[in-house]
Structures are given as structure tokens and as C-alpha cells.
Amino acid sequence: MSRTSFQSGMAAEEIALRLYEAEGARLLARRWRCAAGEIDLVLAEGETVVFVEVKARRDAATAAASVTPAQWRRLRLSAEIWLGTAPPGTDCRFDLVTVDRQGRAERLRNVFGAD
């Protein structure tokens, strides 16, 4: 990953975080890492834990398309590890936030449900 893409990713995460915080969400972790992978943002919206994947690309469609099935599997496995330390029955949701080159963010809530 180039320094420019790293900086772009960090800026996109900040934009996504501000979007959630403006609606009352609270940051629990940023770039949380475990053996299964990394979660860009972990937030609390009321009693719900929200796991957020953030993608920065030239446009929202390109960003959304850049998330591979393998990335979603790693995110889900990482979330399971995170939830292993949470109270039983904790509600969770998986969101995708895309950020284009102009800094416009689009949030896709609950991008997949439980299998």
C-alpha cells in the first residue's frame, strides 16, 4: 500500500467516523486487529455494535465493488472475535461506507444479515 493510499484510507475513515458521530454513534475501536483480520471502525449505536468497512475510490460504485467476498469473510470472522468479549445476545450490524475523491460519503447499512 502506498503512502498516498494509506493517507486516503485514513481520511476516508475519518469522514465515515464523523458521519456516524453526527448521528450519535460512539467509537469503540478504530482499525481493530485480531488474528482473523482488521475492522476499520467499530461503533456503538445505542445497544447495537456496528462493524464498518470503509472504502475510498474514485466513485461510490467502484468503492462498493472493491470489497471482495474474502474481505467480507474476514470482517465477519473478526466481528465474531470482537463479539466473543461482548455480553451474550449483543445486537450487531455490518455497514459499508464508500468515500469518493471529492470526500462524499455514502453509507450502506446492514450490507448482509446473518446466514
C-alpha positions in Angstrom: 0.0 0.0 0.0 1.4 3.4 -1.0 1.6 6.2 1.4 -1.0 8.1 -0.6 -3.5 5.2 -0.5 -2.8 4.9 3.3 -3.5 8.6 3.8 -6.6 8.4 1.6 -7.8 5.4 3.6 -7.2 7.3 6.9 -9.0 10.4 5.6 -12.0 8.2 4.4 -12.2 6.6 7.8 -12.3 10.0 9.5 -15.1 11.1 7.1 -17.0 7.9 7.9 -16.5 8.3 11.7 -17.8 11.9 11.6 -20.9 10.7 9.7 -21.7 8.2 12.4 -20.8 10.5 15.3 -23.1 13.2 13.9 -26.0 10.8 14.4 -24.9 9.9 18.0 -22.8 6.8 17.4 -19.8 6.3 19.7 -16.4 5.0 18.6 -15.4 1.8 20.3 -12.3 1.0 18.1 -10.5 2.1 15.0 -8.5 -0.3 12.9 -9.2 -3.1 15.4 -6.9 -6.0 14.6 -7.1 -9.7 15.6 -5.9 -13.0 14.1 -8.8 -13.0 11.6 -8.1 -9.5 10.2 -8.9 -5.9 10.7 -12.1 -3.9 11.2 -11.9 -0.3 10.1 -14.4 1.1 12.6 -16.3 -0.5 15.5 -19.1 1.8 16.7 -22.0 1.7 19.2 -25.4 2.9 18.1 -27.4 2.6 21.2 -27.2 -1.1 22.2 -26.1 -2.2 18.6 -22.4 -2.7 17.7 -21.8 -1.6 14.2 -18.8 -3.0 12.2 -17.9 -0.7 9.4 -15.8 -1.4 6.3 -14.6 1.9 4.7 -13.6 2.1 1.1 -12.1 5.1 -0.7 -12.1 5.1 -4.5 -12.8 7.5 -7.4 -16.6 6.9 -7.0 -19.1 5.1 -4.8 -19.8 2.2 -7.3 -16.1 1.4 -7.7 -15.6 1.5 -3.9 -18.5 -0.8 -3.3 -17.3 -3.2 -6.0 -13.8 -3.3 -4.5 -14.9 -5.3 -1.4 -14.3 -8.9 -2.1 -16.1 -11.9 -0.6 -12.9 -12.8 1.1 -12.8 -9.4 2.8 -16.3 -9.8 4.0 -15.5 -13.3 5.4 -12.5 -11.8 7.3 -14.7 -9.0 8.6 -17.3 -11.4 9.8 -14.7 -13.6 11.5 -13.1 -10.6 13.1 -16.6 -9.4 14.3 -17.2 -12.8 15.8 -14.0 -12.5 17.8 -15.0 -9.0 18.9 -18.4 -10.2 20.0 -16.8 -13.0 21.9 -15.9 -10.4 24.6 -19.4 -8.7 24.5 -22.4 -9.6 26.6 -24.3 -12.6 25.1 -27.0 -11.6 22.7 -25.4 -8.3 21.7 -27.0 -7.0 18.5 -24.7 -6.1 15.6 -24.8 -4.8 12.1 -22.3 -4.6 9.2 -22.1 -1.4 7.2 -20.1 -0.3 4.2 -19.1 3.4 3.8 -17.8 4.4 0.4 -15.9 7.7 0.0 -15.3 9.2 -3.4 -12.4 11.5 -4.4 -14.5 14.6 -3.5 -14.9 13.3 0.0 -18.6 12.4 -0.4 -19.6 9.5 1.8 -22.3 7.0 1.1 -23.4 4.6 3.8 -24.9 1.2 3.1 -26.4 -0.1 6.3 -26.7 -3.8 7.1 -24.9 -4.9 4.0 -25.5 -8.6 4.9 -27.5 -10.3 7.5 -27.0 -13.4 9.5 -26.7 -16.7 7.5 
